[in-house]
Amino acid sequence: SSGINAEYGNRGVISQETAKIMEEKKKLKSPPQVRSTQLDAMQKKLEEKRAERMKYSTNQQMTMNTLPVKRTVNLEAEKRAMEERRWKELERTRERVAQMSTKSVGYRDTLLT
């Protein structure tokens, strides 16, 4: 029975040592709670830069969203202009054909007479 108590006693000491080591590690990991004016100024500067980046990013997204709209408008204008040119060319072609047919009719009439 005394051997068992000694064994449990050693475990208690070991667990206390482990607890102390864990506490020391926690203290080393956690940053000090001291706030200085220099640290506050750096934090403020960091937040300002973050806000500026967010503002820039938002502006970029807005301009990126308008680019497809502008492109679509330009493409529609080009399409209308191309269609207009096509119709004018068709009209010119028909006029030429009409003129050629009247000339050929006139030429044929002169041959027949």
SULPE-V604741 format. One record per residue. SS is DSSP state (helix for helix, strand for strand, loop for the rest). OMEGA is omega in degrees with one decimal (none if undefined). D_FIRST is the distance of its C-alpha to the first C-alpha in whole Angstrom. Layout:
BEGIN
SS/OMEGA/D_FIRST ; SS/OMEGA/D_FIRST
END
This chain:
BEGIN
loop/179.8/0 ; helix/177.0/4 ; helix/179.6/5 ; helix/178.8/5 ; helix/179.7/6 ; helix/179.6/9 ; helix/178.4/10 ; helix/178.1/11 ; helix/178.5/12 ; helix/177.9/14 ; helix/178.6/16 ; helix/179.6/17 ; helix/-179.5/19 ; helix/-179.2/20 ; helix/176.2/21 ; helix/178.2/23 ; helix/179.3/25 ; helix/179.2/26 ; helix/178.4/27 ; helix/-179.6/29 ; helix/179.0/31 ; helix/178.1/32 ; helix/179.8/33 ; helix/178.6/35 ; helix/178.2/36 ; helix/179.4/38 ; helix/-179.6/39 ; helix/-177.9/41 ; helix/-176.3/42 ; loop/179.8/44 ; loop/179.2/47 ; loop/-175.8/48 ; loop/-179.0/49 ; loop/178.4/52 ; loop/178.6/56 ; loop/179.9/59 ; helix/179.0/62 ; helix/178.1/63 ; helix/177.4/60 ; helix/179.6/61 ; helix/178.7/65 ; helix/178.7/63 ; helix/179.7/62 ; helix/179.3/65 ; helix/178.8/67 ; helix/178.9/64 ; helix/177.7/65 ; helix/179.3/69 ; helix/178.5/69 ; helix/178.8/67 ; helix/179.1/69 ; helix/177.7/72 ; helix/178.8/71 ; helix/179.7/70 ; helix/178.8/74 ; helix/179.8/75 ; helix/178.9/73 ; helix/178.4/74 ; helix/178.9/78 ; helix/-179.7/78 ; helix/-179.8/77 ; helix/180.0/80 ; helix/177.9/82 ; helix/179.2/80 ; helix/-178.7/81 ; helix/-179.2/85 ; helix/178.5/85 ; helix/178.7/85 ; helix/179.4/88 ; helix/-179.5/90 ; helix/179.0/90 ; helix/179.0/91 ; helix/179.4/94 ; helix/179.8/95 ; helix/177.8/95 ; helix/178.4/97 ; helix/178.1/99 ; helix/-179.7/100 ; helix/178.6/100 ; helix/-179.7/103 ; helix/-179.7/105 ; helix/178.7/104 ; helix/177.5/106 ; helix/177.7/108 ; helix/-179.9/109 ; helix/179.5/109 ; helix/179.3/112 ; helix/178.1/114 ; helix/177.7/114 ; helix/178.0/115 ; helix/178.8/118 ; helix/-179.7/119 ; helix/179.0/119 ; helix/178.0/121 ; helix/178.8/123 ; helix/179.3/124 ; helix/179.3/124 ; helix/179.5/127 ; helix/-179.8/129 ; helix/-179.0/129 ; helix/177.7/130 ; helix/178.1/133 ; helix/-178.5/134 ; helix/176.3/134 ; helix/178.4/136 ; helix/179.6/138 ; helix/-179.3/139 ; helix/178.7/139 ; helix/-179.8/142 ; helix/178.7/144 ; helix/-177.6/144 ; helix/-178.1/145 ; loop/none/148
END
